[in-house]
């Protein structure tokens, strides 16, 4: 599987509880924090819920 880097680019203030929990599940703690994950269906689903808050790059 391919690896992807996820970086939070917008604040989670004002987001729904579901979106905040998705960011937490991805391991993103604060603005401009990046994490790397394998691109599996579970991770891609979480990214889809918060795509307006994050930047995704393929490694």
N, C-alpha and C positions, 0 to 999 in steps of 0.2 A: 504494500500500500504506500501511497505517497504521504509525505509529511507536510503539514501546513503550519504556518506561524500566524497566530491570531493576536492582534494588538487592539486594545480599546482606544478609540479616538474621540468618543463623545462621552459625556457624563451620564451616569445611570440615574441621577436625580430626576424624578418625574417619570421614570419608567414604571411599568407594572411589576408586581411582585414576581410574576412568572419570568419576566426578562431578567430581573435582578438575580433570581435563583439560577437561571441559565448561565449568567456570567460567573457566578460563584462556582457552579459545577465545572465550568471550563477551566477554572483556576486563575481567573483574572481578578486581581485585587484592587487596582487603582488605575487612573488614567495613564496612558502610554506604557502600561505593563504588557509584556508579550509572553505568550506561552506557545509551546510546540506540541502538536498532537498528530497521531495517525489520522488520515482522512477516512474514517469509517462512518456508517450511516447514523449512528448515535451522535457523534460530534457534528456532523454536517447538519443534522436536525436542530441542534442547539444553536449553531451559527445562524441558521435561517431565521430563528426567533429574534436574534439581536443583530441582524446584518446592518442595521442603520447605526449601530453603536461601535462596530468593530471594522477593522481592515484585515483582510485575509490574503496571505501570500503563500504560494507554493514554494517549498524548499527543494 
